[in-house]
Amino acid sequence: MKEKFRRFMNEDNVVGHVFALPFIIGFFLITLIPMALSLYYSFTDYRLGNPISWIGFDNYTKLFADDRFMNAIKVTFIYVLTSVPLKLVFGLFVAYLLTRNIKGTTFFRSLYYVPSLIGGSISVALVWKEIFSKTGLINVLLSKLGGEPLSWYGDQKLVMIPLVLMSVWQFGSAMIIFAAGIKEIPKSYYEAAEMDGANKLQSFFHITLPMLSPIILYNLIMQTISAFMTFTQAYIITNGGPNDATNFYALYVYNQAFKFNSMGYASAISWVMLIIMGIVTLLIFKSSKSWVAVK
Amino acid sequence: MTNKKIKKIALYLFILILGLIMIYPVLWMISGSFKSDNEILSGSLNLIPKEFKDGNYSAGWAGFAGISFFTFFKNSFIVSSISTIATVLSSTCIAYALSRIEFKGRKFWFAVMLVTMMIPAQVILIPQFLIYNKLNLVGTYIPLVLPHFFGQAFFIYQIMQFMVSIPKELDESAIIDGCSKYSVFTKIIFPLLKPSIITTIIIQFYWKWDDFMGPLIYLNNPKTYTVSIALKLFADAGSSTSYGSMFAMSTISLIPVFLIFLFFNKYLVQGISTSGLKD
């Protein structure tokens, strides 16, 4: 009997499931069931402490008439479309500079990585808030250069700038991934190009960029997903204002759920978010077929 | 001077100035922790305070509502350490199953793992909160640490990438020697995963240390607050807290992250780049 049990436990099928068990349990417990519940709630008027009643598509139709929601989509897209490309271009540019034959590459790489390391922390968000405040560092610098101090957090047109800059400032992790990719490109490619009379710019566009395209795709998707979910910065620095100009999607979901206790409505918003992000990711993948080089 | 030399000097200058700009906000925060409120509010660009104010740290450390920052640091350490240990144990096991054992459904669960990496946290946040609320667990650390016992896709994937480099012959010869697949994991694979485990520890620890949304939603008693949430409340207290002590506590809160970075820089860079490479 014991022998039988021992043999059973050592079958690949059993061993595999034993080791994968945490993931399988977790998938049901903290992903699938919550998602199903969330889908169900999105068709209800659920508020904590109140009885639940089914209201069909009401939340979803309400969404499209909700100006604040439409605005949240708009500002989130503006944020994603400005911060992600800038961050990637900058990360790539600096990674490329640092792979040139210079001394102290490791030191500089660490230096540039510091903002990414601490950028998600509350401390940095609080500091950033002060830097762009009325009498903050940036305004002092502006007036020293002969300009007018600006009301960064009071002006709807300006408020996106500090937030986008904060994201671009954290280009370090994208840079490290790019740098690792650049290092893998065989030197002989560049030598051959040089022999054919290509200059540095040409070899960058015709060798470095195509060889890096799978990594660009990876960075693009990861950064896009995380930019869509931006919450902490907006919550701490602008709290969505002024006049909802930085009321990002994630912040709107949070406020609907935990401030206004509209759990059903917030669930509907988060499902629309999931669908939008799914479509965007899919579009990036589809488009990648035309610009990512296959190894 | 040749053209080439000028170009090189320009390159160095650019890299250096960029580095300074990058690090300036951090240095400004540290120097702010030694400045008086007047100096901070007048928007000084100086990194060296006009006059050293040394009371900011002790004033900040006293915290608020009679709870000192010692408590908040202790709480953050508890939450981050438990989560990190849980992530390492669960993610290595799962990675072992998915990359080394031929079991039914392996491909399926691998695909599921990749998909979960892309699900935005916000979508499951609300129902998760409602479940924990029903179980009366809101206000405890359980919602903050429990998910880590089920592995985390980002780390599972990274560990799997690393596991590819461990030769399969090692497993096979151990099995011929009479090892079970369980002891292959504990005696051979797990010890060999060391670099990958260190990367996981570092990244998970500082993610958890920085985490704001979790504590914001699940913690409601100031005694249980982690550093991130305490800092936010500390800053909100406005009139009663000084900017100097806010900067002082901000600086201290970054120390654990910086220490990890200094000591494990190599592993960190390796981990970040391998998780992005190899497809």
HADDOCK unambig.tbl for C-alpha pairs under 7 A between the chains (distance, minus, plus):
assign (segid A and resid 10 and name CA) (segid B and resid 180 and name CA) 6.91 0.50 0.50
assign (segid A and resid 10 and name CA) (segid B and resid 181 and name CA) 6.94 0.50 0.50
assign (segid A and resid 12 and name CA) (segid B and resid 101 and name CA) 6.15 0.50 0.50
assign (segid A and resid 12 and name CA) (segid B and resid 102 and name CA) 5.93 0.50 0.50
assign (segid A and resid 12 and name CA) (segid B and resid 103 and name CA) 5.50 0.50 0.50
assign (segid A and resid 13 and name CA) (segid B and resid 102 and name CA) 6.94 0.50 0.50
assign (segid A and resid 13 and name CA) (segid B and resid 103 and name CA) 4.25 0.50 0.50
assign (segid A and resid 13 and name CA) (segid B and resid 104 and name CA) 6.06 0.50 0.50
assign (segid A and resid 16 and name CA) (segid B and resid 97 and name CA) 4.89 0.50 0.50
assign (segid A and resid 16 and name CA) (segid B and resid 101 and name CA) 5.47 0.50 0.50
assign (segid A and resid 16 and name CA) (segid B and resid 102 and name CA) 6.96 0.50 0.50
assign (segid A and resid 16 and name CA) (segid B and resid 103 and name CA) 5.36 0.50 0.50
assign (segid A and resid 19 and name CA) (segid B and resid 93 and name CA) 5.16 0.50 0.50
assign (segid A and resid 19 and name CA) (segid B and resid 94 and name CA) 5.48 0.50 0.50
assign (segid A and resid 19 and name CA) (segid B and resid 97 and name CA) 5.37 0.50 0.50
assign (segid A and resid 20 and name CA) (segid B and resid 93 and name CA) 6.72 0.50 0.50
assign (segid A and resid 20 and name CA) (segid B and resid 94 and name CA) 4.59 0.50 0.50
assign (segid A and resid 20 and name CA) (segid B and resid 97 and name CA) 5.62 0.50 0.50
assign (segid A and resid 22 and name CA) (segid B and resid 90 and name CA) 6.48 0.50 0.50
assign (segid A and resid 22 and name CA) (segid B and resid 149 and name CA) 6.90 0.50 0.50
assign (segid A and resid 22 and name CA) (segid B and resid 150 and name CA) 4.59 0.50 0.50
assign (segid A and resid 22 and name CA) (segid B and resid 151 and name CA) 6.70 0.50 0.50
assign (segid A and resid 23 and name CA) (segid B and resid 94 and name CA) 6.60 0.50 0.50
assign (segid A and resid 23 and name CA) (segid B and resid 150 and name CA) 5.01 0.50 0.50
assign (segid A and resid 23 and name CA) (segid B and resid 151 and name CA) 5.89 0.50 0.50
assign (segid A and resid 26 and name CA) (segid B and resid 150 and name CA) 4.90 0.50 0.50
assign (segid A and resid 31 and name CA) (segid B and resid 124 and name CA) 6.77 0.50 0.50
assign (segid A and resid 34 and name CA) (segid B and resid 124 and name CA) 5.67 0.50 0.50
assign (segid A and resid 34 and name CA) (segid B and resid 127 and name CA) 5.11 0.50 0.50
assign (segid A and resid 34 and name CA) (segid B and resid 128 and name CA) 5.86 0.50 0.50
assign (segid A and resid 35 and name CA) (segid B and resid 124 and name CA) 5.71 0.50 0.50
assign (segid A and resid 37 and name CA) (segid B and resid 127 and name CA) 6.20 0.50 0.50
assign (segid A and resid 38 and name CA) (segid B and resid 124 and name CA) 6.94 0.50 0.50
assign (segid A and resid 38 and name CA) (segid B and resid 127 and name CA) 5.48 0.50 0.50
assign (segid A and resid 108 and name CA) (segid B and resid 19 and name CA) 6.96 0.50 0.50
assign (segid A and resid 111 and name CA) (segid B and resid 19 and name CA) 6.36 0.50 0.50
assign (segid A and resid 112 and name CA) (segid B and resid 19 and name CA) 6.25 0.50 0.50
assign (segid A and resid 112 and name CA) (segid B and resid 22 and name CA) 6.46 0.50 0.50
assign (segid A and resid 120 and name CA) (segid B and resid 210 and name CA) 6.27 0.50 0.50
assign (segid A and resid 121 and name CA) (segid B and resid 210 and name CA) 4.84 0.50 0.50
assign (segid A and resid 122 and name CA) (segid B and resid 228 and name CA) 5.73 0.50 0.50
assign (segid A and resid 122 and name CA) (segid B and resid 231 and name CA) 6.99 0.50 0.50
assign (segid A and resid 122 and name CA) (segid B and resid 232 and name CA) 6.86 0.50 0.50
assign (segid A and resid 123 and name CA) (segid B and resid 250 and name CA) 4.65 0.50 0.50
assign (segid A and resid 127 and name CA) (segid B and resid 29 and name CA) 6.50 0.50 0.50
assign (segid A and resid 135 and name CA) (segid B and resid 41 and name CA) 6.46 0.50 0.50
assign (segid A and resid 135 and name CA) (segid B and resid 42 and name CA) 6.04 0.50 0.50
assign (segid A and resid 135 and name CA) (segid B and resid 43 and name CA) 5.14 0.50 0.50
assign (segid A and resid 136 and name CA) (segid B and resid 43 and name CA) 4.64 0.50 0.50
assign (segid A and resid 137 and name CA) (segid B and resid 43 and name CA) 5.36 0.50 0.50
assign (segid A and resid 137 and name CA) (segid B and resid 44 and name CA) 6.70 0.50 0.50
assign (segid A and resid 137 and name CA) (segid B and resid 45 and name CA) 6.00 0.50 0.50
assign (segid A and resid 140 and name CA) (segid B and resid 43 and name CA) 6.23 0.50 0.50
assign (segid A and resid 169 and name CA) (segid B and resid 22 and name CA) 6.91 0.50 0.50
assign (segid A and resid 176 and name CA) (segid B and resid 269 and name CA) 6.87 0.50 0.50
assign (segid A and resid 176 and name CA) (segid B and resid 273 and name CA) 6.28 0.50 0.50
assign (segid A and resid 177 and name CA) (segid B and resid 272 and name CA) 6.56 0.50 0.50
assign (segid A and resid 177 and name CA) (segid B and resid 273 and name CA) 4.63 0.50 0.50
assign (segid A and resid 177 and name CA) (segid B and resid 276 and name CA) 6.17 0.50 0.50
assign (segid A and resid 180 and name CA) (segid B and resid 273 and name CA) 5.93 0.50 0.50
assign (segid A and resid 215 and name CA) (segid B and resid 276 and name CA) 6.85 0.50 0.50
assign (segid A and resid 215 and name CA) (segid B and resid 277 and name CA) 6.85 0.50 0.50
assign (segid A and resid 218 and name CA) (segid B and resid 276 and name CA) 6.75 0.50 0.50
assign (segid A and resid 232 and name CA) (segid B and resid 212 and name CA) 6.97 0.50 0.50
assign (segid A and resid 250 and name CA) (segid B and resid 122 and name CA) 6.87 0.50 0.50
assign (segid A and resid 267 and name CA) (segid B and resid 126 and name CA) 6.91 0.50 0.50
assign (segid A and resid 270 and name CA) (segid B and resid 122 and name CA) 6.49 0.50 0.50
assign (segid A and resid 270 and name CA) (segid B and resid 123 and name CA) 5.10 0.50 0.50
assign (segid A and resid 271 and name CA) (segid B and resid 123 and name CA) 6.46 0.50 0.50
assign (segid A and resid 274 and name CA) (segid B and resid 120 and name CA) 6.88 0.50 0.50
assign (segid A and resid 274 and name CA) (segid B and resid 123 and name CA) 6.92 0.50 0.50
